[in-house]
Amino acid sequence: MTGRSIALFAAAALAEIAGVYLIWASLREGKGPLALAGGAVALVLYGVLATRQPSNSFGQVLAAYGGVFVVGSLLWGIAFDGFTPDLYDLAGAVVCLVGVGLIMYAPR
């Protein structure tokens, strides 16, 4: 179940970050209504993917997803925005992933 959950987190992060990026590109960079619509679709997909997590606790899933979002945002910046993380960015990403692991996968 953990592998499926991790895959869902990764897919949700991609959908949300891409959706926000497309809306940003539409409204701030003049990419037009097609980018805006694509962003809206991606954000709906993010919401659907989040509901597929095995936990029934919305708060738990969303809290854990926050850490995944931080790491995904840094990766998006590296891949598409010329961002180079420093030691503190990388350390923060590790802290976030440890938090995700504790929230979602610690034995209860």
Order of alpha helices (4+ residues) and beta strands (2+ residues): alpha-alpha-alpha-alpha
